[in-house]
Each structure stands twice: as C-alpha cells, then as structure tokens.
Amino acid sequence: MPSIRLLCTTALVALAAPALPAAAQQAPAATAPAPLATLVDQVKLPYEQFTLANGLRVIVHTDRKAPVVALSVWYDVGSKHEPAGRTGFAHLFEHLMFNGSQNAPGDFFEPLKQVGATDLNGTTYYDRTNYFETVPKPALERALFLESDRMGWLTPAITQGVLDEQRGVVQNEKRQGDNQPYGLVEYTLVEGLFGDSPYGHSVIGSMADLDRASVDDVKGWFREHYGPNNAVLSLSGDIDAAEARPLVEKYFGRIARGPQSALPKVTIPTLPAAKTVVLKDRVPAIQITRNWAIPGLNDPDAAALDVFGQVLGGLASSRLANALVREEKLAVSAYAYAETFSQAGTFTIGVTLKPGVDPAVVDKRIDAILADLIAKGPTADEVQRVATTNVSATIKGLQSARAQAATLAEGLLYSNDPGFFRKRLEEVAKMTPAKARAAAAKWLTRPAFTIRVEPGDREAYQEAAAVAPAKPAAEEAIPKGDRGPLPDVGPIRDIRFPTVERTRLASGVELIYARQTAVPVTRMVLSFDAGATADPDGRPGTQNLTLSLMDEGTTSRNSIAIAEAKERLGAEIDGGSSADRTYLSLGVPSANLGGGVELFADIVRHPAFAPAEVERLRATTLTAIQFELSSPSGLAGRALPGLLYGTATPYAKLANGSGDPAVVAKLSRDELVAFHRAWIRPDKAKVFVVSDLPLAQVKAALDARFGDWKGEGAAGVKAFANKPQQASPRIVLVDRPNSPQSLIVAAQMTPLDPAGDLLVPVTANQVLGGGFLSRINMDLREARHWSYGASGGFNWLEHAVPYAVNAPVQADRTGDSIKSIRDDVRGFLTTSGITPAELAREIAGSTRELAGRFETANAVLGAMQQNDIRHRPDDYYDSIAQKYRAMTAAQLDAAARGALDVDRFVWVVVGDAAKVRPQLDSLGLPVEVISAASLAGKSPPATK
C-alpha cells in the first residue's frame, strides 16, 4: 500500500534505458503510420452512472472479456487535506483500512484471497485515497460487503494495537523509500516549491507527526472524510448498471452521509526569485532538477504544458535528450514532464550529469534549451508524435478491468466527468505548437526552484521516537456487528487459456501465437537462448552494453531516426534479459503492425554499433553500474551469487550485475558485434505474439521482415556441466553507512529439478513467503512492524532452482529480523506445517484467481513464454485448477521440507555496519564485513 514517490527514481529509470545519438538521418521507406484520428477512435470506454441517496457516486463499465469485476473506490481525501501537525495521516489511514472492520474483523486480504482476488491494494496521493481489487464475478457480493463495511463500520475496529502496528509499517515504508539514492529529494521539492500550502508536504509525512497520531485522531479523520458522499465507486468488467445498482444499494445504501470534504484553498505560488538548494547524498552522479509550480488538471493550460514537457524531455527524441545526452554528451539522462494534481501541479526538468562535467555548464545549457523552445515553439511533427505516443499508451493501458475502473473514477472525482480522459486525449490530439508554446511562456518563464544533488554524506536521518510495545491488536475486543456473515461465493468456473498456435517463419524461427481481440494492440517478444550467462568468460557486461546499443542506431537509421519512427508509430521497442534469456520486444497498435515490425527488424538485425555511440553508452553504463553500487538491492544482487553458485557455473556471472566496470571500460566494438552475431540470431530465437489480428496476418508481417534472416558464423554456447557449489552458511555484511534500513537477503540452492513441474513446492511457499498473507510477511510486517514487506520464493532458472528471502527491515532490528526469519522457516519445515485453514485459502485462492489472471496481452504473453521454457503444454493452465484441488497439506509440507533447509541458508545484509555488526555476532554464524566498492568487479569468496 505505497505512497507514490516520483522524483527519487526518475534518474535511475532513465539510466536503465539510455538516450540516443546525433542528428536524424533519412530512414528507409516503411509502411506509413495509421492516421492519428484512427487511433483516437479506437479509445472507447462507455459507462453508465448513478448516485445513491447518501451521495455515493457509482460508475459502471461493461467488459465481458473475462468473468471478473474490478472494484475501485476513490475517496476525496489525500495529503493536501492534512492540517499542520498531521502530515502522513491520509496514508496512515489507508493502511488502517486493511486491518478489518466491525463486521469483517481481521486482515482485509484474508477473505479476498480466499475468493481469488487479484490487483488488490490501495494507494494514497495528494488529492485522493483509493482502494481496489478485481474478483471473479461470483465473488462480487463479498467484495461489495467488505468495501462497504470499511466505509461504514470501520471505527470500532481501530484499536491502539492496530494503530501502533500500522504506524510501524508506514514508518518502515518511509525508511525504505528514503534509503534509496536521491530518496530525500521529494521532501525538499514540495516544501521549497509549495511552502505551507496544502501541497507543501510529502504524502508519507514526517516521522514526528506519525509518532503523534492517536486513536482519537485517526477516528476523527475517518468521520471527517470517509462518508459515501465523499466517495466514488467504479465497477468494470462482467457487469452492467442494471445488475450493479441493486447490489450497490444493498451493501452501501445504509451508510449515512458524512461531512462533505471541502477543497482546501490553493493558489499557484510564484517564487520571488530563482532559488537553488544543494543536497548531499550517496550517489555517483550529480543530478539537477529545475522545478516550477503550475496549475492543476482542469486548468486550460494543463494539456498544453503536458505536450510541451514531452517535447522538451519526455519523448525518446526530446530536445533535452538530443542536446545534452546525444550531441554534447554532458549528461547520461535528461527528462522533463508536467505532473498535474487536482488543484496544482509541478513542471520538472531533470538531468543526471556525466561524471566529471561541470554543473554550471549544464545549468546554462538547460536554460538555453528551454528558452529556445519557448521562443520558437515545438514543431508540428513533434506535437503529432506526442499525441500518437499518448494515444497508443492509452489503448495499451486500458486492457485490464482495474485500469478501466480507475480511469473512470479519477475523471469523476477530479473533473466531475468519468470521460475526462477521452476529452484530454482529444485535446492533446488537436494541440497546436502555438498553444503549447504560449502555455510554457506563461508558466515556465517564472523563477525556478532548482535542486542539485551532489555526491557526499547525507545529513543525520530523522528517526521515529522509541515507543513501548503496544498491546497486541488481537487482545482488544471489537464490538460484534449486526450485518451478518460474509456473503457466500457461487461456483467459479475453471478458465480456458487462449488457444495457442505454433508455426514457423520462413527463416525457421518458431512463432508461438495467441489471439486476444478485446484491444487493437499487437505485442511480441523475440526470446533468445542467451541471457546474462551468455557473457563471454572474463567479459561481464558484454550482453548489457550490446543490448543498450541496439536501438541507438542501425546501418540505415541513427538513434534519432529510430526514436522518431517509434513515436510516429506509437510503438514500444525494448530489450532486457534474465539469467538465461535475452529479450527484444515490440508493442504497437495493430493498425501500425507493418511499420512496427519493419522498425523492429531493423533494430534486431542491423545494429550499427557506431564507435561514437559505443563510447557514449559505455559512459552511461559505467554510471549505471555505480548506481547499482549505491543502492541496497544492487549491492545485494552482486554479493549473493558468489555465495549461492560458486565460481564454476555460468550463474556465477550474475554477481557482476550490469557489468564489471573495469571490463566495460575496455570492451571493444568488435566484441559487441561478435556477441550480437553469436546470440541474437534466428537459430537462438523464438517469437511469441499476442494480437487481435489473425495468425496469417501476423505471420505475413513477420515473414516480410524476418523471413530471410540467417545466422552468421558459429552460434554461442553456454557450458552448464558444473553444478552450483553453495558456500557454507555465513553472513556477508555490505557496509552502507547511515542507512536507516538494512536489506536482508537469505538464500539456499535447492535440490529441485528445474526440468520438473514445481507447482507443489511453489504452492507450499505461498504459505511461507509467497504472498501478503505469508508467514514471513505477516510476522515481520504485521506482527512486529519491523518491515514494510518481506517475502520468499523460488528463482526458477533453467539449470538451477535457488530459494531466497528478501526483507528490508529497520536498522535497529536487523539481528532480531534474522532470528525471526530463521524461526519462521524452521517452524514451517518442522512442527508448524501448513494448517487446514492455510491449505483451504491457498487452494481456493489459486484456483479462483485464474479467472482474472490473463486479462491482458502481457499476462498471456508471459504465460506462453513460461510454458515454453518449462517444457509444459500450451494448454497447461486449462488443467491447473484440478492439480491445485488434488493437493494435500501433507504433500505440500513434504515438498517444502524436501526443498528447504534453513541451516544451509547464506545471508547477505546491506546496511550500516557500525549499527548492524553488533546485532549479528550473537547469531552463531561467521560474519564477514565488506565494502560496497569491493563488489564492483567480483563477488565475495564463495567456495570455502
């Protein structure tokens, strides 16, 4: 149930997909993109709405593609409603809403897990708090009962124990976000830009205000803001308004109106003069953000500022990326965007500098590029590309019932119009360069608030006050309700997975295809038998650098031409990898399939690896590696593989993350070309496709561009003859000074056969570590509130099946958390096996959730690939429900006990050694302290 934290991760995201080189060049002739009007016409989301006597507004969208209904409840309360001294209340209360209500006591997740709910969560932001779940249609009444009970009958269930539990969870959520590189920027941004206005503090709030929250405070907050007249209920899926209305009346009609939430008074602040604040953080590169307060979502200038922001720094071919990253090579990433809230917004320009570049030079260039775009305005082609990109993203984004329900609810809550999204899309499609320029001239020539984050030591962290342990929530009596038991759930039919067809292209590449007609989109993945383990011995980072260069220029297009072509088509072309596979993917409106495949094939088959681009992307990759070495997860990801796999298997290469910086610094163009020839080739590839178009049409498009594809030279080979050799149990402590949290990762190599069907041990792990209700999470998060969330699971590789637990915990509870994890796992494997209630929950939930598991093309595409990699039949999911129902507790216990042994776990802890080391010495394991820098090009000793 996270708050949304925006700016802290933007640079890292940009580094993960580096921007592209110099001036555009003439691209080869390709299929013309579909007219923008054709794409806009494909965005349809019809709805009906009604209002109950108590003021609850209800929206219903009918979508019969799957037998599920998504519920989305949006309350008109967010952090902007918080008075001074109560920051973080809206978000804290969101957490309290998941701890049961008077007529449904206990964890909210439990009764919904039993019925197979998916997409179950809640979020808080400046303007609203929302809760959502997607359930099989026969479970709709139960979901309506639960949502209405926490709307109308929550306060009797709010006890001191519940408050203290969730306060601790929220404070660990805050620590987890703050612990990331650039994690403290948001606080400075909102305070510096908005001051004491309603938008002038972060959503998650301050530790001090969270400490001060009392039971009376939070009950008062509920009464003030959570009435039905302050809410929107949006339903989408296998339902219509005629079915919905009597059910909504039945469950919500008794709830009395509450006070009407009043919009706080908000004016858009203008700084009296430009201001710069310098922060220090554990980061490898300077980041500059330039920020302005702008008007909100419903202002006439909002759409124009959004378009201007995308031209300036949102498109792949944006002005900032072209100038600062590709041409002048001053930065490794550059971006800009307008984010509009209900009553205000922010416009941000962000640049992560190439190490060694003078920030004063970049400051001047930011100002000059912005001034030039304001003076001359964007081109008509740029505005058209923005519109096409937005329309395409909307078409792809509205596949799930949850997304549909949320989109309609947001429109009604913020703009009094469920169809607002469509009107905004049409406004963007009709945007003129002059209107975009005029809005920017009005709002972005005012004094800016600049934040510069430089490498250095952070200020001392503001921790929470020490509090005495609260009386456990379970011991505090909750008055019995009068609404009766939870509604029963009717029969839920087993699903039929989409029919999968197989054929081959003329080049011999196998094509695995499924048809989904709900949305006019085609998604495909070229999957290559390569992955991180295909890196040549002694050359870690070769695959990563090769992939990063593939859309940076082909033999007929440079990077700007590629970026512009993607934007005109509304296409997404991405690359990535796992341990065993390398992936290149295309997502495109089906109306642009021909042009999309032509561009995709050019990138796959003809990358240029231009020397100038190799050098630019080398610098970007080296910076990204330094980010890995500054983040808790990046450090753990480098420390663990050496302990888990040893040195004699290709999986040992995983210890190098994105690469060994010493190797990446010296990789030659010839090595990159050689990797491409050895691994990105037809005899290593399969193509998986989900489309609304028939197989014959998809195959024809692929054959036209891939039908004559041939490999050159010898194919690459991976040697998996040697088995992993796990180290003896120990703790490796990676010193990361001044960390408010420690990241604990515990792992073991299991004896499971990766070629077998692991459904039984995977299901057993759902009870131990695989879901919100798992024992590990419920212990560390809910019972002890030392963590925002902890989990454990099998990493099912093609040649090994390790198991790992991941637990970010507050620093002063690191040693206690390791003890708790060991106790949880040991108990599960010995005296406290799966209970009848846990068995019933997991089997019912796993079978029932299948109804909503494959709503989207991406979900189907992922399942198709997993079935192929695991050598399972294409219709595997048609019979999986029967397999679940046949499972017994004894069978699950035996599978877990045969796979796991907590006494063999190896442990990696990333945290402040000065605080953490004393907590580890009493755990009975050898402790080795290493520096983050030691993980740059090697893993710790692993074969002792």
Buried (B, 14 or more C-beta within 10 A) or exposed (E): BBBEBBBBBBBBEBBBBBBBBBEBEEBBEBBEBBEBEBBBEBBEBEBBBBEBEBBBBBBBBBBEBBBBBBBBBBBBBBBBBBEEEBBBBBBBBBBBBBBBBBBBBBBBBBBBBBBBBBBBBBBBBBBBBBBBBBBBBBBBBBBBBBBBBBBBBBBBBBBEBBBBBBBBBBBBBBBBBBBBBBBBBBBBBBBBBBEEBBBBBBBBBBBEBBBBBEBEBBBBBBEBBBBBBBBBBBBBBBBEBEBBBEBBBBBBBEBEBBEEBEEEEBEBBEBEEEBBBEBEBBBBBBBBBBBBBBBBBBBEBBBBBBBBBBBBBBBBBBBBBBBBBBBBBBBBBBBBBBBBBBBBBBBBBBBBBBBEBEBEEBBEBBEEBBEEBBEEBBEEEBBBBBBBBBBBBBBBBBBBBBBBBBBBBBBBBBBEBBBBBBEBBBBBBEBBBEBBBBBBEBBBEBEBBBBBBBBEEBEEBEBBEEEEEBEEBEEBEBEEBEBEEBBEBEEBEBBEBBEBBEEEBEBEBBBBBBBBEBBBBBBBBBBBBBBBBBBBEEBBBBBBBBBBBBBBBBEBBBBBBBBBBBBBBBBBBEBBBBBBBBBBBBBBBBBBBBBBBBBBBBBBBBBBBBEEBBEBBBBBBBBBBBBBBBBBBBBBBBBBBBBBBBBBBBBBBBBBBBBBBEBBBEBEBEBBBBBBBBBBBBEBBBBBBBBBBEBEBBBBBBBBBBBEBEBEEEBBEBEBEBEBBBBEBBBBBBBBEBBBBBBBBBBBBBEBEBEEEBBBBBBBBBBBBBBBBBBBBBBBBBBBBBBBBBBBBBBBBBBBBBBBBBBBBBBBBBBBBBBBBBBBBBBBBEEEBBEEEBBEBBBBBBBBBBBBBBBBBBBBBBBBBEBBBBEBEBBBBBEBBEBBEEBEBEBBBBBBBBBBBBEBBBBBBBBBBEBBBEBBEEBEBEBBBBEBEBBBBBBBBBEE
